[in-house]
Amino acid sequence: MKYYDKLIFELSESGRCAFSLREAKVEVELPDNLKRQSPLPLPEVSEVDVVRHYTNLSQMNFGVDTGFYPLGSCTMKYNPKIDEEISQLPEFRDAHPLMHSEGLEEIYSQLDKALAAITGMSHFTFQPCAGAHGELTGLMLMRAYHESRGDFGRKRIIVPDSAHGTNPASAAICGLDVVVVKSKENGLVDIESLKPLLGEDLAGIMLTNPNTLGLFEKDIKQIASLVHGCGGLLYYDGANMNPLLGVVRPGDMGFDIMHLNLHKTFSTPHGGGGPGSGPVGVCEKLVPLLGIIRTSAFHGNTGVIIKALAYILSLGKQHIALAGKYASLNANYIKESLRDSYKLPIDSVCKHEFVFDGLLEPNGVSTLDVAKRLLDYGYHAPTIYFPMLFHQSIMIEPTETESKQTLDEFIAVMKKIAQEAVEDPELLHSAPHNTPVGRPDETAAARQPILRWRPE
Ligand SMILES: *Cc1c(COP(=O)(O)O)cnc(C)c1O
């Protein structure tokens, strides 16, 4: 029997028990209608069954703590354990959300100052609990800014075709009309396509720089002056702030509003749904509006905020400035090492991440096949089929926390997979071969999900 074949209920054998308690004397007689009619079907298992079952399950998980996780647009970097320990000190962990604490206030205020210094914004609100939540909060601030000036006609927002999917979604939820601006061949915003989209009904533009292709918008100053020129504001999607740390600041590029994902860049592990934090920073002229926006019941996800401050203070100004540089160096190293095996649609120096468009010699092998085969070699797959500018996108972001040895091993495996595609494509079509779950039928999984086990 393989350990992952069974649920704890299926391991049950009548009479087995993992604990012993003294017989309970029932003191209260419950009314009949509250009494259970049949015994609760709990699994009957021994202690060793329980320990093996859950220990084995825990090892089926893949995380940054178990291996290399080059998931582009996600910054799955290693998060120092000391930050976790600090955030779990009882004084922090046990604080009630309604408790007034000068200590916590000081932490929020210090992080506000640190993030302002890193980003060039004036102040942050820590209410948002995710990046997308930050986008919505930031766009509400954008709208509030225009309305505070008696300007009610600004309904359109420009979003590039390479944007993260949450950008147009947040704008739509905020009641704005999304207008897409095209990218040029080289992956950057096409200024000539941008110009006709400007106007008095423009609320602003949402950008990320470097963009989702890992490319720096060199014309950002010109974009900023065009958008400001017609009265719009610039929103910066800073979910992936990693490559910019200590190098360049969105505030200096001309952005007015931005969010950060503390759970990508600032030492909170993510994936699986939280907790996260997407603080929103604004430039000086929008600071008075921070007080009127309420998108969360409390100040923020305090544990995440403590980790971010601990991370920033432990690295310090000097070392935090290395993170972005190493992240970019690592990405370029992988890109250049694999360009003879994978198709590089945009050939330029990248920042923290880059995109291949499938194999150079696909031989019928898709990006999905490559991603599945990587699992066999013990790697998490990169982001695939995003951005949608290419048909076979493979988006790789190694982060600064990986060593050259790890990168070299990954490069060797990626080359081996390219070789396998030439020699034995069937091996890739049927991958993965070494994982607990093979290749699921994704259509069936989406159309008829079975999410619950029921006893026979
Ligand atoms: C991850 C990400 C987001 C969304 O962040 P969530 O915390 O998942 O809501 C937004 N924009 C970009 C560029 C991202 O990478």
The ligand as a Tripos MOL2 file, in Angstrom:
@<TRIPOS>MOLECULE
LIG
   15    15     1     0     0
SMALL
NO_CHARGES

@<TRIPOS>ATOM
      1 C1          0.8060   38.2510   -7.2290 C.3       1 LIG1
      2 C2          0.5130   39.4380   -8.0010 C.ar      1 LIG1
      3 C3         -0.6640   40.1780   -7.7700 C.ar      1 LIG1
      4 C4         -1.7720   39.7380   -6.8350 C.3       1 LIG1
      5 O1         -1.3840   39.5100   -5.5080 O.3       1 LIG1
      6 P1         -2.3320   38.6270   -4.5570 P.3       1 LIG1
      7 O2         -1.7430   38.7590   -3.1920 O.co2     1 LIG1
      8 O3         -2.2750   37.2380   -5.0840 O.co2     1 LIG1
      9 O4         -3.7200   39.1860   -4.6340 O.co2     1 LIG1
     10 C5         -0.8410   41.3430   -8.4930 C.ar      1 LIG1
     11 N1          0.0470   41.7370   -9.4190 N.ar      1 LIG1
     12 C6          1.1770   41.0320   -9.6850 C.ar      1 LIG1
     13 C7          2.1350   41.5410  -10.7160 C.3       1 LIG1
     14 C8          1.4520   39.8710   -8.9920 C.ar      1 LIG1
     15 O5          2.5390   39.1620   -9.2540 O.3       1 LIG1
@<TRIPOS>BOND
     1     1     2 1
     2     2     3 ar
     3     2    14 ar
     4     3     4 1
     5     3    10 ar
     6     4     5 1
     7     5     6 1
     8     6     7 2
     9     6     8 1
    10     6     9 1
    11    10    11 ar
    12    11    12 ar
    13    12    13 1
    14    12    14 ar
    15    14    15 1
@<TRIPOS>SUBSTRUCTURE
     1 LIG1         1 GROUP 0 **** ****
